[in-house]
C-alpha cells in the first residue's frame, strides 16, 4: 500500500522554485556560471603583440638612425623626408628614427605603454599620409601602415598586460582606458601638427 508520508510525495512548487535572496527577492539559480577566460591567455596574447609590433618598429627606427637592415641611415632618410615635403629633412629623420626605435622598444618591454603606443600612432599617421593615394594593398598601398597604426592604438587602449615593466610602476600598474585614450589623442594631435608643416 503506497505511503502518504511527505518524504515520498512529489515535490511541491515551492520546493522546486529557485531560492530568493533576502535583499532583492530575485531568484538565485544554481546553474554553474560559464568558465572565465584565463587571464594568463589574455596577458600572453598582449605580450606576443607587443613583441611583434615593438621589435618591428624598433628595426625600422634603426634603419633610419644607423642604416641597419638595409636602411638609408640619417642621410638617406633625411633626403626622403625632404622629397616628401617635410622641412629640415635630416632633423625629421632623427625624430622619426628615435620615435620608432625608443617607442618600439618601450612597447616590447611594456614600459609607459600608452605613450609608446601613441608615439607609434603619430609616426605611422605621417607614414600613411606619405603613402596615401596608392590604394590599400601593398606594395604601393598603405595596408601595412594602417595595420601597425591600429595595433599600436589597440595596445595603448588595452594596456600591456601583466607581463610588462608597467606592472612595477605605481601609476600605470592598474591600466585605465582613459590613459590610453588620452595618449592616442595626443599622438594624433602631434601627427597633425607635423603634417601641417609638410608642403
C-alpha positions in Angstrom: 0.0 0.0 0.0 1.5 3.3 -1.0 2.6 5.6 1.8 1.2 9.1 2.1 4.2 10.5 4.0 5.7 13.7 2.8 9.0 12.1 2.1 7.7 10.1 -0.9 5.2 12.6 -2.4 6.1 14.6 -5.5 8.0 17.8 -4.7 5.8 20.9 -4.4 6.2 24.1 -6.5 7.6 25.8 -3.5 10.3 23.2 -3.1 11.4 23.3 -6.8 11.3 27.1 -7.2 14.6 28.9 -7.1 15.5 30.4 -3.8 15.1 34.1 -3.4 17.7 36.3 -1.8 16.7 38.2 1.3 17.6 41.6 0.0 16.4 41.6 -3.6 13.7 38.9 -3.7 15.3 37.7 -7.0 15.8 34.0 -7.7 19.3 32.7 -7.2 19.9 30.0 -9.8 22.1 27.1 -9.1 23.3 26.6 -12.6 27.1 26.9 -12.8 28.4 30.1 -14.5 30.5 29.7 -17.7 34.2 29.3 -17.1 36.1 32.6 -17.4 38.9 33.1 -19.8 42.3 32.6 -18.2 44.0 35.9 -17.5 47.2 34.3 -18.5 45.9 33.8 -22.0 45.0 37.4 -22.3 48.4 38.6 -21.0 50.3 36.1 -23.2 48.4 37.4 -26.3 49.3 41.0 -25.4 52.9 40.1 -24.8 53.1 38.5 -28.3 51.5 41.5 -29.9 53.8 43.9 -28.1 56.9 42.0 -29.0 56.0 41.7 -32.7 54.9 45.3 -33.1 57.6 46.8 -30.9 60.6 45.0 -32.4 59.3 45.6 -35.9 59.1 49.3 -35.2 62.5 49.4 -33.5 64.0 47.7 -36.5 62.5 50.4 -38.8 63.9 53.1 -36.5 67.4 51.5 -36.6 67.2 51.7 -40.4 66.7 55.4 -40.2 69.2 56.1 -37.4 72.0 53.7 -38.3 71.4 52.3 -41.7 70.9 48.8 -40.3 68.9 46.2 -42.2 69.4 47.9 -45.5 68.2 51.2 -44.3 69.2 54.6 -45.6 70.6 56.0 -42.4 70.1 59.6 -41.4 71.4 61.0 -44.7 69.2 58.8 -46.9 66.2 59.1 -44.7 66.6 62.9 -44.4 66.6 63.1 -48.2 63.5 61.0 -48.3 61.7 63.4 -45.9 62.8 66.4 -47.9 61.5 64.9 -51.1 58.2 64.1 -49.3 57.7 67.7 -48.4 58.9 67.9 -44.8 61.1 70.8 -43.8 64.5 70.0 -42.2 64.6 66.5 -43.5 67.7 65.5 -41.5 66.1 66.6 -38.2 62.8 64.8 -39.2 64.8 61.7 -39.8 66.3 61.9 -36.3 62.9 62.4 -34.7 61.3 59.6 -36.7 64.1 57.2 -36.1 64.2 57.9 -32.3 60.4 57.7 -32.0 60.3 54.4 -33.8 63.3 52.9 -32.0 62.5 54.0 -28.5 58.7 53.7 -28.9 59.1 50.2 -30.3 61.5 49.0 -27.6 59.2 50.5 -24.9 56.2 48.6 -26.4 58.2 45.4 -26.5 59.0 45.5 -22.8 55.8 47.2 -21.8 57.2 50.4 -20.5 55.0 53.5 -20.5 52.8 51.6 -22.9 50.1 54.2 -23.6 52.8 56.8 -24.5 54.8 54.3 -26.5 51.7 53.3 -28.4 50.8 56.9 -29.0 54.3 57.6 -30.4 54.0 54.8 -32.9 50.5 56.0 -33.9 51.8 59.5 -34.5 54.7 58.3 -36.6 52.5 55.9 -38.6 49.9 58.6 -39.4 52.6 60.5 -41.1 53.7 57.4 -43.0 50.1 56.9 -44.1 49.9 60.5 -45.3 53.1 59.9 -47.4 51.8 56.7 -49.0 48.2 57.9 -49.3 46.7 57.6 -52.8 48.3 54.3 -53.8 45.3 52.2 -52.8 45.0 49.8 -49.9 47.1 46.8 -50.9 50.9 46.5 -51.0 53.3 47.2 -52.5 52.0 50.7 -53.3 49.1 50.8 -50.8 49.1 51.5 -47.1 47.6 48.4 -45.6 50.9 47.7 -43.7 50.9 51.2 -42.2 47.3 51.0 -41.3 47.7 47.7 -39.5 50.7 49.0 -37.5 48.7 52.1 -36.5 45.7 50.1 -35.4 47.9 47.6 -33.4 49.7 50.5 -31.6 46.4 52.2 -30.8 44.9 48.9 -29.5 47.9 48.4 -27.2 47.6 52.0 -25.9 43.9 51.4 -25.1 44.2 47.9 -23.6 47.5 48.4 -21.7 50.4 45.9 -21.8 49.0 43.1 -19.7 50.8 41.7 -16.6 54.0 40.6 -18.3 55.3 44.2 -18.6 57.5 46.7 -16.9 54.5 48.9 -16.3 53.3 46.4 -13.6 56.1 47.8 -11.4 55.2 51.4 -11.9 52.7 52.7 -9.3 50.7 55.0 -11.6 50.5 52.5 -14.6 50.2 49.3 -12.5 46.4 49.4 -12.9 45.8 50.5 -16.5 42.8 52.7 -17.3 41.1 53.2 -20.6 41.3 56.9 -20.1 45.1 56.7 -20.1 45.2 55.0 -23.4 42.5 57.2 -25.0 44.3 60.4 -23.9 47.6 59.1 -25.2 46.1 58.2 -28.6 44.6 61.7 -28.8 48.0 63.3 -28.1 49.6 61.1 -30.7 47.1 62.0 -33.3 47.3 65.7 -32.4 51.1 65.6 -32.7 50.9 63.9 -36.0 48.5 66.6 -37.2 50.9 69.4 -36.2 53.8 67.7 -38.1 51.6 67.2 -41.2 50.8 70.9 -41.1 54.5 71.6 -41.6 54.6 69.4 -44.7 54.4 71.1 -48.0 
